[in-house]
């Protein structure tokens, strides 16, 4: 799931243009508590971001901002809640938008239509995936030794993921197919629970967002092997990229975006876009996200909408070819 250099440049130009324009008082756009729904359990990438942004948004718009966790069904319980919320621009979804793009392929009887019932506000950040193992996994110190272990023990290695149908689950399935290896995927209730399972040794490997995973690599509870993205991650410069390690799915990662209920007042949605883009421009926010392995994106709702359409088609094909069924 890749945003090209052209798209990234366009996003930065759009961000700069938006910040250069006069913006009406943010407080005028919101008249009561704003809800940010995170469709995963506490502790994951989306939850971490929501709790960074909530107090900053509260200052910006002059209203209380609360974060609510609604995990389940690969993010669809929380997404459905936003899709069916009042069309007033007071309820938002902060999520790995890859799960929104993959949902139609995973759930033919989905209770909402992502591209019709959710309105994109802005892409927030990109967090590359980190490939990491439990440090006690015998003989595994780098990617070649990992692949040797998997080939010598087909179907034995347990790969934790944030839930069946999550993008990190789909990525692991696609990687196994392209590498010609066998490992078993084990779903957990969110990325934080999956990470803890590998830390404890219950599962042995994880492919998960850097924001939620790198702290455990840094403190030695996980052994990092590689990271996705076009270049090495500033928070873990010693880890080779997937391309350097000759691994497939090098552009995979956690693309975090903000969405709201379709049909919400355009001026209120634009006010939220402007507020978020101003926050994303703050050096302390950029640095905090960078320290956690992420990269600020920002930009317009139209750009996020285009990304969603493109990747809904892409992941739909991968899901159909692999026969993955959502639960």
C-alpha positions in Angstrom: 0.0 0.0 0.0 2.2 2.8 -1.3 1.7 6.5 -1.6 4.0 7.6 -4.5 6.6 10.4 -4.2 4.3 12.4 -6.5 1.3 11.9 -4.1 3.5 12.7 -1.1 4.7 15.9 -2.7 1.2 16.8 -3.7 0.1 16.2 -0.1 2.8 18.5 1.3 1.9 21.2 -1.2 -1.8 20.9 -0.3 -0.9 21.0 3.4 1.2 24.2 2.9 -1.6 25.8 0.8 -4.2 24.9 3.5 -2.0 26.4 6.2 -1.5 29.6 4.2 -5.2 30.3 3.8 -7.2 32.1 6.5 -9.2 29.6 8.5 -12.4 30.5 10.4 -12.2 30.1 14.2 -12.1 26.4 14.9 -14.4 26.8 17.9 -17.1 28.0 15.6 -17.3 24.7 13.9 -18.0 22.5 16.9 -20.7 22.9 19.5 -20.2 20.0 21.8 -18.0 17.0 22.7 -16.1 15.5 19.8 -15.6 11.7 19.8 -12.7 10.0 18.2 -13.4 6.3 17.8 -10.5 3.9 17.6 -11.7 0.5 16.3 -9.0 -1.4 18.1 -8.0 -2.2 21.7 -6.0 0.3 23.7 -2.2 0.4 23.2 -2.0 0.0 19.4 -0.8 2.5 16.8 -4.2 4.1 16.2 -4.9 4.4 20.0 -1.5 5.9 20.6 -2.1 8.5 17.9 -5.6 9.3 19.1 -4.3 10.1 22.6 -1.6 12.3 21.2 -4.0 14.3 19.2 -7.0 14.5 21.5 -5.7 17.2 23.9 -4.2 19.2 21.1 -7.5 19.1 19.2 -9.3 20.1 22.4 -7.2 23.2 22.6 -7.7 24.0 18.9 -11.5 23.6 18.6 -12.5 24.7 22.1 -14.5 21.5 22.8 -13.9 18.4 24.8 -12.4 15.6 22.7 -12.8 12.0 24.0 -11.2 8.8 22.7 -13.4 5.7 22.6 -12.1 2.2 21.9 -14.5 -0.1 20.0 -12.5 -3.1 18.9 -13.6 -6.1 17.0 -14.3 -7.6 13.5 -11.0 -6.3 12.0 -11.9 -2.8 12.9 -15.4 -2.9 11.5 -17.3 -2.5 14.7 -15.8 0.9 15.3 -16.0 1.9 11.6 -19.7 0.9 11.5 -20.4 3.1 14.6 -18.9 6.1 12.8 -20.7 5.2 9.5 -24.0 5.2 11.4 -23.4 8.1 13.7 -25.3 11.4 13.3 -24.3 13.3 10.2 -23.0 16.2 12.2 -19.2 16.0 12.0 -18.9 15.4 15.7 -17.8 11.7 15.5 -14.5 10.6 13.9 -12.7 7.4 13.1 -9.0 7.2 13.6 -7.8 4.0 12.0 -5.4 2.1 9.9 -7.2 2.9 6.6 -5.9 -0.2 5.1 -8.5 -2.1 7.1 -11.2 0.2 5.6 -9.8 -0.6 2.1 -9.7 -4.4 2.8 -13.1 -4.6 4.5 -15.3 -5.0 1.3 -13.1 -8.0 0.2 -13.2 -9.6 3.6 -16.8 -9.2 4.4 -19.2 -9.5 1.5 -22.1 -8.8 3.8 -20.5 -5.8 5.5 -23.1 -3.7 7.4 -21.8 -0.5 5.9 -20.2 0.7 2.7 -16.8 2.2 3.5 -16.5 4.3 0.3 -20.0 5.6 0.6 -20.8 5.8 4.3 -17.5 7.3 5.5 -16.1 10.7 4.6 -12.3 11.1 4.4 -10.8 13.9 6.4 -7.0 13.5 6.1 -4.3 11.0 6.0 -2.4 11.4 9.3 0.8 9.3 9.2 2.6 6.3 7.8 4.1 3.8 10.2 6.2 1.1 8.6 5.8 -2.5 9.6 8.5 -4.0 11.8 9.4 -7.7 11.4 10.4 -8.8 14.9 10.7 -12.1 16.8 10.9 -13.2 20.3 14.6 -12.9 21.3 14.6 -16.5 22.6 13.7 -18.0 19.2 16.7 -20.3 18.8 19.2 -19.5 16.1 17.2 -16.5 14.6 19.3 -13.3 14.5 18.5 -11.9 11.1 16.3 -12.4 8.0 18.3 -15.2 6.4 18.3 -17.2 9.7 14.6 -16.6 10.1 13.9 -18.0 6.6 16.1 -20.9 7.3 14.2 -21.7 10.5 10.8 -21.4 8.8 11.9 -23.7 5.9 13.3 -26.3 8.3 10.1 -26.1 10.4 7.2 -25.6 7.9 4.0 -24.5 9.5 5.5 -24.3 13.0 6.3 -20.7 13.5 3.3 -18.7 14.9 3.0 -15.2 13.5 0.9 -12.9 15.7 -1.4 -10.4 14.1 -4.0 -7.8 15.2 -7.0 -9.8 14.0 -8.1 -11.9 11.0 -8.4 -9.7 8.0 -6.2 -7.0 9.4 -3.6 -5.6 7.0 -0.7 -7.1 8.9 -2.5 -10.5 8.7 -3.0 -10.1 4.9 0.7 -9.0 4.6 1.9 -12.1 6.4 -0.2 -14.3 4.1 1.1 -12.5 1.0 4.7 -12.8 2.2 4.4 -16.5 2.8 3.0 -17.1 -0.6 5.7 -15.0 -2.4 8.5 -16.5 -0.3 7.3 -20.1 -0.8 7.2 -20.7 3.0 4.7 -21.9 5.5 3.9 -20.3 8.8 0.7 -20.1 10.8 -1.0 -16.8 11.5 -2.5 -16.3 15.0 -5.1 -13.5 15.5 -5.3 -11.4 18.7 -7.5 -8.6 19.8 -5.4 -5.7 18.5 -1.8 -4.9 17.7 -0.9 -4.4 21.4 -2.2 -7.8 22.4 -0.3 -9.4 19.4 2.9 -7.6 20.4 2.6 -8.8 24.0 2.0 -12.4 22.8 5.4 -12.3 21.0 7.1 -10.7 24.0 5.8 -13.5 26.2 6.7 -16.2 23.7 3.1 -17.3 23.2 3.7 -16.5 19.5 7.2 -16.1 18.0 7.0 -13.5 15.2 5.1 -10.3 14.5 4.7 -7.9 11.5 3.3 -4.8 13.0 3.3 -1.0 13.0 6.5 0.6 14.1 4.8 3.0 16.5 3.4 0.2 18.6 6.3 -2.3 18.1 9.7 -0.4 18.1 9.6 0.4 21.8 9.8 -3.3 22.5 12.6 -3.7 20.1 14.5 -0.8 21.7 14.2 -2.2 25.2 15.2 -5.7 24.1 11.9 -7.5 24.6 11.7 -8.1 20.9 14.4 -8.8 18.3 13.9 -6.5 15.2 14.9 -8.0 11.9 13.7 -5.6 9.2 11.4 -2.7 8.5 9.2 -1.7 5.5 9.4 1.6 3.8 11.5 3.3 1.1 14.4 3.9 3.5 15.7 2.8 6.9 13.7 4.1 9.8 15.1 6.9 11.8 14.0 5.3 15.1 15.8 2.1 14.2 18.6 2.9 11.8 20.3 -0.5 12.3 17.3 -2.4 10.9 17.6 -3.2 7.1 14.6 -2.4 4.9 12.6 -5.2 3.5 14.1 -4.4 0.1 17.6 -4.7 1.5 16.7 -8.0 3.2 15.1 -9.2 -0.1 11.7 -9.6 1.4 8.4 -9.0 -0.5 5.7 -6.5 0.5 8.3 -3.8 1.0 5.7 -1.0 0.8 3.3 -2.4 3.4 2.7 -0.5 6.6 0.1 1.1 8.8 -1.4 4.1 7.0 -3.4 6.0 9.7 -6.2 8.2 8.6 -9.0 10.3 10.0 -12.6 9.9 8.7 -16.1 10.9 9.7 -19.7 10.2 8.9 -20.6 10.8 5.2 -23.1 13.6 4.8 -21.6 15.7 7.6 -21.5 19.5 7.1 -18.6 20.2 4.7 -17.5 23.3 6.7 -17.2 21.3 9.9 -15.2 18.5 8.1 -13.0 21.2 6.6 -12.5 22.8 10.0 -11.3 19.4 11.3 -9.0 18.9 8.3 -7.5 22.4 8.9 -7.1 21.8 12.7 -5.4 18.4 12.1 -3.1 19.7 9.5 -2.0 22.6 11.8 -1.3 20.1 14.6 0.6 17.8 12.2 2.8 20.6 11.3 3.9 21.3 14.9 7.6 20.3 15.3 6.9 18.6 18.6 4.3 16.4 17.0 6.5 15.6 14.0 9.3 14.7 16.3 7.2 12.6 18.6 5.8 10.6 15.7 9.3 10.3 14.2 10.7 9.0 17.5 8.0 6.3 17.5 9.0 5.2 13.9 6.3 7.0 12.0 6.2 9.8 9.4 3.6 12.6 9.3 1.6 12.8 6.0 -1.3 15.2 6.3 -3.1 16.6 3.2 -6.7 16.8 1.9 -9.7 14.6 2.3 -9.7 14.2 -1.5 -6.2 12.6 -1.4 -7.2 10.2 1.3 -10.4 9.3 -0.7 -8.3 8.6 -3.8 -5.9 6.4 -1.7 -8.9 4.4 -0.4 -10.4 3.7 -3.8 -7.0 2.5 -5.2 -6.2 0.2 -2.3 -9.8 -1.2 -2.0 -9.1 -2.6 -5.5 -5.6 -3.8 -4.6 -6.4 -5.6 -1.4 -9.6 -7.0 -2.8 -7.6 -8.9 -5.4 -5.0 -10.2 -2.8 -7.9 -11.3 -0.5 -9.7 -13.1 -3.2 -6.6 -14.8 -4.5 -5.7 -16.0 -1.0 -9.2 -17.0 -0.1 -9.1 -15.0 3.2 -12.4 -14.7 5.0 -13.1 -12.0 7.6 -14.4 -12.9 11.1 
